[in-house]
């Protein structure tokens, strides 16, 4: 007979209730892009870096700053000869 004073688990044993696994949360896919390059109306170059959490940071550079950044990035290439 059904006993209202039993715990939920004890009542479940009486009726052979199956404990179904809880659904697993599906992680959101990581964004495909990590940076964007663009330009402003006054001719400056923009470099926007994106994080998986949705944050971003934008650098706005003139031509000389872009050239400096390119040189710094090229310096990280292993065993490359600069022209």
PyMOL Python script that loads the backbone (N, CA, C, O; Angstrom):
from pymol import cmd

cmd.read_pdbstr("""\
ATOM      1  N   UNK A   1       0.838  -1.173   0.000  1.00  0.00           N
ATOM      2  CA  UNK A   1       0.000   0.000   0.000  1.00  0.00           C
ATOM      3  C   UNK A   1       0.885   1.239   0.000  1.00  0.00           C
ATOM      4  O   UNK A   1       2.033   1.193   0.444  1.00  0.00           O
ATOM      5  N   UNK A   2       0.355   2.324  -0.492  1.00  0.00           N
ATOM      6  CA  UNK A   2       1.097   3.575  -0.609  1.00  0.00           C
ATOM      7  C   UNK A   2       1.198   4.248   0.748  1.00  0.00           C
ATOM      8  O   UNK A   2       0.191   4.437   1.431  1.00  0.00           O
ATOM      9  N   UNK A   3       2.417   4.611   1.139  1.00  0.00           N
ATOM     10  CA  UNK A   3       2.640   5.245   2.430  1.00  0.00           C
ATOM     11  C   UNK A   3       3.143   6.657   2.193  1.00  0.00           C
ATOM     12  O   UNK A   3       4.258   6.834   1.702  1.00  0.00           O
ATOM     13  N   UNK A   4       2.352   7.666   2.526  1.00  0.00           N
ATOM     14  CA  UNK A   4       2.694   9.065   2.305  1.00  0.00           C
ATOM     15  C   UNK A   4       3.870   9.519   3.163  1.00  0.00           C
ATOM     16  O   UNK A   4       4.485  10.544   2.868  1.00  0.00           O
ATOM     17  N   UNK A   5       4.182   8.797   4.187  1.00  0.00           N
ATOM     18  CA  UNK A   5       5.223   9.233   5.109  1.00  0.00           C
ATOM     19  C   UNK A   5       6.605   8.683   4.766  1.00  0.00           C
ATOM     20  O   UNK A   5       7.577   8.979   5.462  1.00  0.00           O
ATOM     21  N   UNK A   6       6.702   7.895   3.715  1.00  0.00           N
ATOM     22  CA  UNK A   6       8.009   7.406   3.272  1.00  0.00           C
ATOM     23  C   UNK A   6       8.691   8.499   2.460  1.00  0.00           C
ATOM     24  O   UNK A   6       8.038   9.379   1.900  1.00  0.00           O
ATOM     25  N   UNK A   7      10.001   8.425   2.408  1.00  0.00           N
ATOM     26  CA  UNK A   7      10.737   9.392   1.589  1.00  0.00           C
ATOM     27  C   UNK A   7      10.506   9.078   0.117  1.00  0.00           C
ATOM     28  O   UNK A   7      10.040   7.993  -0.231  1.00  0.00           O
ATOM     29  N   UNK A   8      10.826  10.007  -0.714  1.00  0.00           N
ATOM     30  CA  UNK A   8      10.628   9.826  -2.155  1.00  0.00           C
ATOM     31  C   UNK A   8      11.410   8.609  -2.664  1.00  0.00           C
ATOM     32  O   UNK A   8      10.902   7.837  -3.477  1.00  0.00           O
ATOM     33  N   UNK A   9      12.636   8.443  -2.185  1.00  0.00           N
ATOM     34  CA  UNK A   9      13.448   7.308  -2.635  1.00  0.00           C
ATOM     35  C   UNK A   9      12.855   5.987  -2.165  1.00  0.00           C
ATOM     36  O   UNK A   9      12.882   5.007  -2.908  1.00  0.00           O
ATOM     37  N   UNK A  10      12.326   5.940  -0.961  1.00  0.00           N
ATOM     38  CA  UNK A  10      11.715   4.708  -0.473  1.00  0.00           C
ATOM     39  C   UNK A  10      10.462   4.374  -1.281  1.00  0.00           C
ATOM     40  O   UNK A  10      10.215   3.204  -1.574  1.00  0.00           O
ATOM     41  N   UNK A  11       9.661   5.390  -1.650  1.00  0.00           N
ATOM     42  CA  UNK A  11       8.472   5.145  -2.475  1.00  0.00           C
ATOM     43  C   UNK A  11       8.875   4.685  -3.868  1.00  0.00           C
ATOM     44  O   UNK A  11       8.204   3.840  -4.460  1.00  0.00           O
ATOM     45  N   UNK A  12       9.963   5.231  -4.395  1.00  0.00           N
ATOM     46  CA  UNK A  12      10.421   4.840  -5.723  1.00  0.00           C
ATOM     47  C   UNK A  12      10.836   3.374  -5.734  1.00  0.00           C
ATOM     48  O   UNK A  12      10.593   2.675  -6.717  1.00  0.00           O
ATOM     49  N   UNK A  13      11.449   2.903  -4.673  1.00  0.00           N
ATOM     50  CA  UNK A  13      11.830   1.489  -4.594  1.00  0.00           C
ATOM     51  C   UNK A  13      10.591   0.599  -4.611  1.00  0.00           C
ATOM     52  O   UNK A  13      10.620  -0.496  -5.172  1.00  0.00           O
ATOM     53  N   UNK A  14       9.506   1.063  -4.001  1.00  0.00           N
ATOM     54  CA  UNK A  14       8.276   0.277  -3.976  1.00  0.00           C
ATOM     55  C   UNK A  14       7.709   0.078  -5.381  1.00  0.00           C
ATOM     56  O   UNK A  14       7.081  -0.946  -5.650  1.00  0.00           O
ATOM     57  N   UNK A  15       7.918   1.029  -6.269  1.00  0.00           N
ATOM     58  CA  UNK A  15       7.310   0.962  -7.603  1.00  0.00           C
ATOM     59  C   UNK A  15       8.327   0.705  -8.702  1.00  0.00           C
ATOM     60  O   UNK A  15       7.995   0.828  -9.881  1.00  0.00           O
ATOM     61  N   UNK A  16       9.553   0.353  -8.349  1.00  0.00           N
ATOM     62  CA  UNK A  16      10.607   0.067  -9.321  1.00  0.00           C
ATOM     63  C   UNK A  16      10.775   1.211 -10.328  1.00  0.00           C
ATOM     64  O   UNK A  16      10.884   0.979 -11.532  1.00  0.00           O
ATOM     65  N   UNK A  17      10.795   2.419  -9.829  1.00  0.00           N
ATOM     66  CA  UNK A  17      10.978   3.581 -10.685  1.00  0.00           C
ATOM     67  C   UNK A  17      12.434   3.643 -11.118  1.00  0.00           C
ATOM     68  O   UNK A  17      13.347   3.467 -10.310  1.00  0.00           O
ATOM     69  N   UNK A  18      12.635   3.894 -12.400  1.00  0.00           N
ATOM     70  CA  UNK A  18      13.988   3.955 -12.948  1.00  0.00           C
ATOM     71  C   UNK A  18      14.506   5.381 -12.803  1.00  0.00           C
ATOM     72  O   UNK A  18      13.818   6.340 -13.154  1.00  0.00           O
ATOM     73  N   UNK A  19      15.719   5.513 -12.285  1.00  0.00           N
ATOM     74  CA  UNK A  19      16.360   6.822 -12.214  1.00  0.00           C
ATOM     75  C   UNK A  19      17.043   7.080 -13.549  1.00  0.00           C
ATOM     76  O   UNK A  19      18.078   6.484 -13.848  1.00  0.00           O
ATOM     77  N   UNK A  20      16.466   7.964 -14.347  1.00  0.00           N
ATOM     78  CA  UNK A  20      17.057   8.315 -15.630  1.00  0.00           C
ATOM     79  C   UNK A  20      18.190   9.301 -15.401  1.00  0.00           C
ATOM     80  O   UNK A  20      18.111  10.151 -14.514  1.00  0.00           O
ATOM     81  N   UNK A  21      19.242   9.190 -16.198  1.00  0.00           N
ATOM     82  CA  UNK A  21      20.336  10.154 -16.036  1.00  0.00           C
ATOM     83  C   UNK A  21      19.870  11.555 -16.415  1.00  0.00           C
ATOM     84  O   UNK A  21      19.040  11.735 -17.307  1.00  0.00           O
ATOM     85  N   UNK A  22      20.418  12.530 -15.723  1.00  0.00           N
ATOM     86  CA  UNK A  22      20.075  13.913 -16.020  1.00  0.00           C
ATOM     87  C   UNK A  22      20.740  14.325 -17.331  1.00  0.00           C
ATOM     88  O   UNK A  22      21.852  13.885 -17.623  1.00  0.00           O
ATOM     89  N   UNK A  23      20.075  15.159 -18.120  1.00  0.00           N
ATOM     90  CA  UNK A  23      20.685  15.582 -19.389  1.00  0.00           C
ATOM     91  C   UNK A  23      21.954  16.392 -19.143  1.00  0.00           C
ATOM     92  O   UNK A  23      22.039  17.175 -18.196  1.00  0.00           O
ATOM     93  N   UNK A  24      22.912  16.190 -19.997  1.00  0.00           N
ATOM     94  CA  UNK A  24      24.192  16.880 -19.899  1.00  0.00           C
ATOM     95  C   UNK A  24      24.103  18.171 -20.713  1.00  0.00           C
ATOM     96  O   UNK A  24      23.610  18.174 -21.841  1.00  0.00           O
ATOM     97  N   UNK A  25      24.578  19.246 -20.137  1.00  0.00           N
ATOM     98  CA  UNK A  25      24.572  20.519 -20.851  1.00  0.00           C
ATOM     99  C   UNK A  25      25.570  20.456 -22.003  1.00  0.00           C
ATOM    100  O   UNK A  25      26.719  20.053 -21.823  1.00  0.00           O
ATOM    101  N   UNK A  26      25.120  20.857 -23.175  1.00  0.00           N
ATOM    102  CA  UNK A  26      25.975  20.863 -24.351  1.00  0.00           C
ATOM    103  C   UNK A  26      26.744  22.177 -24.379  1.00  0.00           C
ATOM    104  O   UNK A  26      26.136  23.247 -24.370  1.00  0.00           O
ATOM    105  N   UNK A  27      28.079  22.111 -24.413  1.00  0.00           N
ATOM    106  CA  UNK A  27      28.846  23.366 -24.424  1.00  0.00           C
ATOM    107  C   UNK A  27      28.626  24.115 -25.735  1.00  0.00           C
ATOM    108  O   UNK A  27      28.437  23.513 -26.791  1.00  0.00           O
ATOM    109  N   UNK A  28      28.655  25.435 -25.640  1.00  0.00           N
ATOM    110  CA  UNK A  28      28.510  26.248 -26.839  1.00  0.00           C
ATOM    111  C   UNK A  28      29.769  26.108 -27.681  1.00  0.00           C
ATOM    112  O   UNK A  28      30.874  26.047 -27.142  1.00  0.00           O
ATOM    113  N   UNK A  29      29.608  26.056 -29.005  1.00  0.00           N
ATOM    114  CA  UNK A  29      30.804  25.932 -29.838  1.00  0.00           C
ATOM    115  C   UNK A  29      31.678  27.176 -29.735  1.00  0.00           C
ATOM    116  O   UNK A  29      31.185  28.299 -29.625  1.00  0.00           O
ATOM    117  N   UNK A  30      32.975  26.947 -29.772  1.00  0.00           N
ATOM    118  CA  UNK A  30      33.922  28.061 -29.695  1.00  0.00           C
ATOM    119  C   UNK A  30      33.838  28.884 -30.977  1.00  0.00           C
ATOM    120  O   UNK A  30      33.630  28.329 -32.056  1.00  0.00           O
ATOM    121  N   UNK A  31      33.996  30.178 -30.869  1.00  0.00           N
ATOM    122  CA  UNK A  31      33.943  30.988 -32.085  1.00  0.00           C
ATOM    123  C   UNK A  31      35.081  30.621 -33.034  1.00  0.00           C
ATOM    124  O   UNK A  31      36.185  30.292 -32.599  1.00  0.00           O
ATOM    125  N   UNK A  32      34.799  30.684 -34.327  1.00  0.00           N
ATOM    126  CA  UNK A  32      35.783  30.321 -35.332  1.00  0.00           C
ATOM    127  C   UNK A  32      36.864  31.385 -35.497  1.00  0.00           C
ATOM    128  O   UNK A  32      38.014  31.054 -35.789  1.00  0.00           O
ATOM    129  N   UNK A  33      36.513  32.650 -35.314  1.00  0.00           N
ATOM    130  CA  UNK A  33      37.503  33.694 -35.520  1.00  0.00           C
ATOM    131  C   UNK A  33      38.071  34.175 -34.192  1.00  0.00           C
ATOM    132  O   UNK A  33      37.365  34.254 -33.187  1.00  0.00           O
ATOM    133  N   UNK A  34      39.350  34.492 -34.210  1.00  0.00           N
ATOM    134  CA  UNK A  34      40.031  34.968 -33.010  1.00  0.00           C
ATOM    135  C   UNK A  34      40.433  36.437 -33.132  1.00  0.00           C
ATOM    136  O   UNK A  34      40.740  37.092 -32.135  1.00  0.00           O
ATOM    137  N   UNK A  35      40.429  36.942 -34.355  1.00  0.00           N
ATOM    138  CA  UNK A  35      40.751  38.346 -34.567  1.00  0.00           C
ATOM    139  C   UNK A  35      40.089  38.836 -35.852  1.00  0.00           C
ATOM    140  O   UNK A  35      39.724  38.041 -36.719  1.00  0.00           O
ATOM    141  N   UNK A  36      39.944  40.138 -35.960  1.00  0.00           N
ATOM    142  CA  UNK A  36      39.407  40.794 -37.151  1.00  0.00           C
ATOM    143  C   UNK A  36      40.316  41.957 -37.509  1.00  0.00           C
ATOM    144  O   UNK A  36      40.887  42.608 -36.634  1.00  0.00           O
ATOM    145  N   UNK A  37      40.441  42.208 -38.795  1.00  0.00           N
ATOM    146  CA  UNK A  37      41.226  43.336 -39.278  1.00  0.00           C
ATOM    147  C   UNK A  37      40.305  44.223 -40.102  1.00  0.00           C
ATOM    148  O   UNK A  37      39.514  43.729 -40.905  1.00  0.00           O
ATOM    149  N   UNK A  38      40.406  45.518 -39.904  1.00  0.00           N
ATOM    150  CA  UNK A  38      39.576  46.454 -40.650  1.00  0.00           C
ATOM    151  C   UNK A  38      40.238  47.816 -40.724  1.00  0.00           C
ATOM    152  O   UNK A  38      41.432  47.957 -40.459  1.00  0.00           O
ATOM    153  N   UNK A  39      39.452  48.815 -41.087  1.00  0.00           N
ATOM    154  CA  UNK A  39      39.986  50.169 -41.175  1.00  0.00           C
ATOM    155  C   UNK A  39      38.904  51.173 -40.796  1.00  0.00           C
ATOM    156  O   UNK A  39      37.713  50.866 -40.831  1.00  0.00           O
ATOM    157  N   UNK A  40      39.331  52.358 -40.438  1.00  0.00           N
ATOM    158  CA  UNK A  40      38.409  53.421 -40.058  1.00  0.00           C
ATOM    159  C   UNK A  40      38.238  54.388 -41.217  1.00  0.00           C
ATOM    160  O   UNK A  40      38.927  54.278 -42.232  1.00  0.00           O
ATOM    161  N   UNK A  41      37.327  55.326 -41.068  1.00  0.00           N
ATOM    162  CA  UNK A  41      37.063  56.290 -42.144  1.00  0.00           C
ATOM    163  C   UNK A  41      38.246  57.227 -42.389  1.00  0.00           C
ATOM    164  O   UNK A  41      38.381  57.778 -43.481  1.00  0.00           O
ATOM    165  N   UNK A  42      39.101  57.411 -41.382  1.00  0.00           N
ATOM    166  CA  UNK A  42      40.262  58.294 -41.581  1.00  0.00           C
ATOM    167  C   UNK A  42      41.500  57.541 -42.078  1.00  0.00           C
ATOM    168  O   UNK A  42      42.577  58.127 -42.177  1.00  0.00           O
ATOM    169  N   UNK A  43      41.357  56.247 -42.391  1.00  0.00           N
ATOM    170  CA  UNK A  43      42.461  55.482 -42.969  1.00  0.00           C
ATOM    171  C   UNK A  43      43.291  54.693 -41.985  1.00  0.00           C
ATOM    172  O   UNK A  43      44.246  54.031 -42.392  1.00  0.00           O
ATOM    173  N   UNK A  44      42.969  54.735 -40.712  1.00  0.00           N
ATOM    174  CA  UNK A  44      43.715  53.946 -39.725  1.00  0.00           C
ATOM    175  C   UNK A  44      43.305  52.476 -39.833  1.00  0.00           C
ATOM    176  O   UNK A  44      42.190  52.161 -40.250  1.00  0.00           O
ATOM    177  N   UNK A  45      44.216  51.588 -39.454  1.00  0.00           N
ATOM    178  CA  UNK A  45      43.947  50.154 -39.456  1.00  0.00           C
ATOM    179  C   UNK A  45      43.483  49.735 -38.079  1.00  0.00           C
ATOM    180  O   UNK A  45      44.002  50.219 -37.073  1.00  0.00           O
ATOM    181  N   UNK A  46      42.495  48.828 -38.023  1.00  0.00           N
ATOM    182  CA  UNK A  46      42.012  48.314 -36.744  1.00  0.00           C
ATOM    183  C   UNK A  46      42.295  46.821 -36.662  1.00  0.00           C
ATOM    184  O   UNK A  46      42.134  46.097 -37.645  1.00  0.00           O
ATOM    185  N   UNK A  47      42.708  46.371 -35.509  1.00  0.00           N
ATOM    186  CA  UNK A  47      42.910  44.961 -35.213  1.00  0.00           C
ATOM    187  C   UNK A  47      42.080  44.660 -33.977  1.00  0.00           C
ATOM    188  O   UNK A  47      42.361  45.185 -32.900  1.00  0.00           O
ATOM    189  N   UNK A  48      41.063  43.824 -34.121  1.00  0.00           N
ATOM    190  CA  UNK A  48      40.189  43.460 -33.008  1.00  0.00           C
ATOM    191  C   UNK A  48      40.475  42.023 -32.614  1.00  0.00           C
ATOM    192  O   UNK A  48      40.371  41.120 -33.443  1.00  0.00           O
ATOM    193  N   UNK A  49      40.836  41.802 -31.348  1.00  0.00           N
ATOM    194  CA  UNK A  49      41.084  40.464 -30.824  1.00  0.00           C
ATOM    195  C   UNK A  49      39.861  40.030 -30.033  1.00  0.00           C
ATOM    196  O   UNK A  49      39.339  40.785 -29.213  1.00  0.00           O
ATOM    197  N   UNK A  50      39.405  38.793 -30.291  1.00  0.00           N
ATOM    198  CA  UNK A  50      38.179  38.271 -29.694  1.00  0.00           C
ATOM    199  C   UNK A  50      38.494  37.139 -28.725  1.00  0.00           C
ATOM    200  O   UNK A  50      39.398  36.341 -28.973  1.00  0.00           O
ATOM    201  N   UNK A  51      37.749  37.068 -27.618  1.00  0.00           N
ATOM    202  CA  UNK A  51      37.900  35.972 -26.669  1.00  0.00           C
ATOM    203  C   UNK A  51      36.708  35.038 -26.781  1.00  0.00           C
ATOM    204  O   UNK A  51      35.648  35.454 -27.247  1.00  0.00           O
ATOM    205  N   UNK A  52      36.855  33.775 -26.364  1.00  0.00           N
ATOM    206  CA  UNK A  52      35.719  32.849 -26.420  1.00  0.00           C
ATOM    207  C   UNK A  52      34.539  33.303 -25.557  1.00  0.00           C
ATOM    208  O   UNK A  52      33.398  32.928 -25.831  1.00  0.00           O
ATOM    209  N   UNK A  53      34.795  34.097 -24.526  1.00  0.00           N
ATOM    210  CA  UNK A  53      33.727  34.577 -23.656  1.00  0.00           C
ATOM    211  C   UNK A  53      32.915  35.719 -24.235  1.00  0.00           C
ATOM    212  O   UNK A  53      31.929  36.139 -23.629  1.00  0.00           O
ATOM    213  N   UNK A  54      33.302  36.228 -25.388  1.00  0.00           N
ATOM    214  CA  UNK A  54      32.554  37.301 -26.020  1.00  0.00           C
ATOM    215  C   UNK A  54      33.163  38.679 -25.834  1.00  0.00           C
ATOM    216  O   UNK A  54      32.627  39.665 -26.340  1.00  0.00           O
ATOM    217  N   UNK A  55      34.260  38.762 -25.126  1.00  0.00           N
ATOM    218  CA  UNK A  55      34.930  40.055 -24.959  1.00  0.00           C
ATOM    219  C   UNK A  55      35.801  40.347 -26.177  1.00  0.00           C
ATOM    220  O   UNK A  55      36.156  39.444 -26.935  1.00  0.00           O
ATOM    221  N   UNK A  56      36.135  41.610 -26.348  1.00  0.00           N
ATOM    222  CA  UNK A  56      37.011  41.978 -27.450  1.00  0.00           C
ATOM    223  C   UNK A  56      37.841  43.198 -27.063  1.00  0.00           C
ATOM    224  O   UNK A  56      37.498  43.943 -26.144  1.00  0.00           O
ATOM    225  N   UNK A  57      38.942  43.381 -27.789  1.00  0.00           N
ATOM    226  CA  UNK A  57      39.788  44.549 -27.611  1.00  0.00           C
ATOM    227  C   UNK A  57      40.241  44.986 -28.999  1.00  0.00           C
ATOM    228  O   UNK A  57      40.692  44.166 -29.798  1.00  0.00           O
ATOM    229  N   UNK A  58      40.118  46.281 -29.282  1.00  0.00           N
ATOM    230  CA  UNK A  58      40.460  46.795 -30.607  1.00  0.00           C
ATOM    231  C   UNK A  58      41.642  47.747 -30.519  1.00  0.00           C
ATOM    232  O   UNK A  58      41.661  48.662 -29.696  1.00  0.00           O
ATOM    233  N   UNK A  59      42.638  47.515 -31.386  1.00  0.00           N
ATOM    234  CA  UNK A  59      43.770  48.416 -31.533  1.00  0.00           C
ATOM    235  C   UNK A  59      43.542  49.220 -32.812  1.00  0.00           C
ATOM    236  O   UNK A  59      43.219  48.654 -33.856  1.00  0.00           O
ATOM    237  N   UNK A  60      43.708  50.515 -32.731  1.00  0.00           N
ATOM    238  CA  UNK A  60      43.630  51.378 -33.906  1.00  0.00           C
ATOM    239  C   UNK A  60      45.031  51.933 -34.146  1.00  0.00           C
ATOM    240  O   UNK A  60      45.617  52.565 -33.267  1.00  0.00           O
ATOM    241  N   UNK A  61      45.570  51.687 -35.362  1.00  0.00           N
ATOM    242  CA  UNK A  61      46.971  52.026 -35.634  1.00  0.00           C
ATOM    243  C   UNK A  61      47.090  52.802 -36.940  1.00  0.00           C
ATOM    244  O   UNK A  61      46.305  52.614 -37.870  1.00  0.00           O
ATOM    245  N   UNK A  62      48.099  53.684 -36.988  1.00  0.00           N
ATOM    246  CA  UNK A  62      48.436  54.333 -38.252  1.00  0.00           C
ATOM    247  C   UNK A  62      49.423  53.426 -38.994  1.00  0.00           C
ATOM    248  O   UNK A  62      49.766  52.345 -38.515  1.00  0.00           O
ATOM    249  N   UNK A  63      49.867  53.872 -40.148  1.00  0.00           N
ATOM    250  CA  UNK A  63      50.733  53.030 -40.988  1.00  0.00           C
ATOM    251  C   UNK A  63      52.032  52.626 -40.284  1.00  0.00           C
ATOM    252  O   UNK A  63      52.446  51.470 -40.374  1.00  0.00           O
ATOM    253  N   UNK A  64      52.669  53.555 -39.593  1.00  0.00           N
ATOM    254  CA  UNK A  64      53.946  53.222 -38.939  1.00  0.00           C
ATOM    255  C   UNK A  64      53.736  52.217 -37.800  1.00  0.00           C
ATOM    256  O   UNK A  64      54.583  51.348 -37.594  1.00  0.00           O
ATOM    257  N   UNK A  65      52.642  52.315 -37.068  1.00  0.00           N
ATOM    258  CA  UNK A  65      52.353  51.340 -35.994  1.00  0.00           C
ATOM    259  C   UNK A  65      52.075  49.965 -36.585  1.00  0.00           C
ATOM    260  O   UNK A  65      52.469  48.952 -36.008  1.00  0.00           O
ATOM    261  N   UNK A  66      51.389  49.921 -37.746  1.00  0.00           N
ATOM    262  CA  UNK A  66      51.133  48.639 -38.412  1.00  0.00           C
ATOM    263  C   UNK A  66      52.436  47.989 -38.855  1.00  0.00           C
ATOM    264  O   UNK A  66      52.633  46.788 -38.665  1.00  0.00           O
ATOM    265  N   UNK A  67      53.326  48.781 -39.445  1.00  0.00           N
ATOM    266  CA  UNK A  67      54.610  48.246 -39.891  1.00  0.00           C
ATOM    267  C   UNK A  67      55.418  47.715 -38.710  1.00  0.00           C
ATOM    268  O   UNK A  67      56.070  46.676 -38.821  1.00  0.00           O
ATOM    269  N   UNK A  68      55.380  48.422 -37.583  1.00  0.00           N
ATOM    270  CA  UNK A  68      56.086  47.966 -36.383  1.00  0.00           C
ATOM    271  C   UNK A  68      55.502  46.643 -35.887  1.00  0.00           C
ATOM    272  O   UNK A  68      56.250  45.738 -35.517  1.00  0.00           O
ATOM    273  N   UNK A  69      54.174  46.526 -35.878  1.00  0.00           N
ATOM    274  CA  UNK A  69      53.526  45.282 -35.449  1.00  0.00           C
ATOM    275  C   UNK A  69      53.892  44.133 -36.385  1.00  0.00           C
ATOM    276  O   UNK A  69      54.162  43.023 -35.926  1.00  0.00           O
ATOM    277  N   UNK A  70      53.903  44.389 -37.678  1.00  0.00           N
ATOM    278  CA  UNK A  70      54.272  43.355 -38.651  1.00  0.00           C
ATOM    279  C   UNK A  70      55.712  42.896 -38.416  1.00  0.00           C
ATOM    280  O   UNK A  70      55.983  41.695 -38.453  1.00  0.00           O
ATOM    281  N   UNK A  71      56.620  43.807 -38.179  1.00  0.00           N
ATOM    282  CA  UNK A  71      58.019  43.449 -37.898  1.00  0.00           C
ATOM    283  C   UNK A  71      58.123  42.607 -36.630  1.00  0.00           C
ATOM    284  O   UNK A  71      58.875  41.634 -36.579  1.00  0.00           O
ATOM    285  N   UNK A  72      57.363  42.989 -35.614  1.00  0.00           N
ATOM    286  CA  UNK A  72      57.401  42.234 -34.355  1.00  0.00           C
ATOM    287  C   UNK A  72      56.842  40.827 -34.546  1.00  0.00           C
ATOM    288  O   UNK A  72      57.366  39.872 -33.972  1.00  0.00           O
ATOM    289  N   UNK A  73      55.793  40.690 -35.339  1.00  0.00           N
ATOM    290  CA  UNK A  73      55.227  39.363 -35.599  1.00  0.00           C
ATOM    291  C   UNK A  73      56.184  38.506 -36.421  1.00  0.00           C
ATOM    292  O   UNK A  73      56.346  37.316 -36.153  1.00  0.00           O
ATOM    293  N   UNK A  74      56.815  39.111 -37.415  1.00  0.00           N
ATOM    294  CA  UNK A  74      57.782  38.365 -38.238  1.00  0.00           C
ATOM    295  C   UNK A  74      58.980  37.907 -37.415  1.00  0.00           C
ATOM    296  O   UNK A  74      59.578  36.875 -37.721  1.00  0.00           O
ATOM    297  N   UNK A  75      59.330  38.640 -36.401  1.00  0.00           N
ATOM    298  CA  UNK A  75      60.471  38.266 -35.557  1.00  0.00           C
ATOM    299  C   UNK A  75      60.211  36.959 -34.809  1.00  0.00           C
ATOM    300  O   UNK A  75      61.153  36.328 -34.331  1.00  0.00           O
ATOM    301  N   UNK A  76      58.957  36.547 -34.704  1.00  0.00           N
ATOM    302  CA  UNK A  76      58.638  35.306 -33.997  1.00  0.00           C
ATOM    303  C   UNK A  76      58.733  34.082 -34.891  1.00  0.00           C
ATOM    304  O   UNK A  76      58.663  32.958 -34.393  1.00  0.00           O
ATOM    305  N   UNK A  77      58.897  34.271 -36.231  1.00  0.00           N
ATOM    306  CA  UNK A  77      59.022  33.130 -37.138  1.00  0.00           C
ATOM    307  C   UNK A  77      60.358  32.438 -36.873  1.00  0.00           C
ATOM    308  O   UNK A  77      61.387  33.110 -36.798  1.00  0.00           O
ATOM    309  N   UNK A  78      60.365  31.125 -36.731  1.00  0.00           N
ATOM    310  CA  UNK A  78      61.638  30.433 -36.491  1.00  0.00           C
ATOM    311  C   UNK A  78      62.450  30.311 -37.782  1.00  0.00           C
ATOM    312  O   UNK A  78      61.920  29.928 -38.825  1.00  0.00           O
ATOM    313  N   UNK A  79      63.738  30.642 -37.700  1.00  0.00           N
ATOM    314  CA  UNK A  79      64.695  30.453 -38.799  1.00  0.00           C
ATOM    315  C   UNK A  79      64.261  31.113 -40.109  1.00  0.00           C
ATOM    316  O   UNK A  79      64.467  30.544 -41.181  1.00  0.00           O
ATOM    317  N   UNK A  80      63.684  32.263 -40.041  1.00  0.00           N
ATOM    318  CA  UNK A  80      63.284  32.991 -41.241  1.00  0.00           C
ATOM    319  C   UNK A  80      64.309  34.090 -41.498  1.00  0.00           C
ATOM    320  O   UNK A  80      64.815  34.705 -40.559  1.00  0.00           O
ATOM    321  N   UNK A  81      64.612  34.333 -42.760  1.00  0.00           N
ATOM    322  CA  UNK A  81      65.529  35.401 -43.126  1.00  0.00           C
ATOM    323  C   UNK A  81      64.691  36.586 -43.571  1.00  0.00           C
ATOM    324  O   UNK A  81      63.861  36.460 -44.471  1.00  0.00           O
ATOM    325  N   UNK A  82      64.907  37.760 -42.933  1.00  0.00           N
ATOM    326  CA  UNK A  82      64.145  38.954 -43.282  1.00  0.00           C
ATOM    327  C   UNK A  82      64.706  39.554 -44.549  1.00  0.00           C
ATOM    328  O   UNK A  82      65.922  39.660 -44.709  1.00  0.00           O
ATOM    329  N   UNK A  83      63.817  39.948 -45.455  1.00  0.00           N
ATOM    330  CA  UNK A  83      64.249  40.532 -46.727  1.00  0.00           C
ATOM    331  C   UNK A  83      64.488  42.005 -46.617  1.00  0.00           C
ATOM    332  O   UNK A  83      64.857  42.646 -47.601  1.00  0.00           O
TER     333      UNK A  83
END
""", "prot")
cmd.dss("prot")
cmd.show_as("cartoon", "prot")
cmd.util.cbc("prot")
cmd.orient("prot")
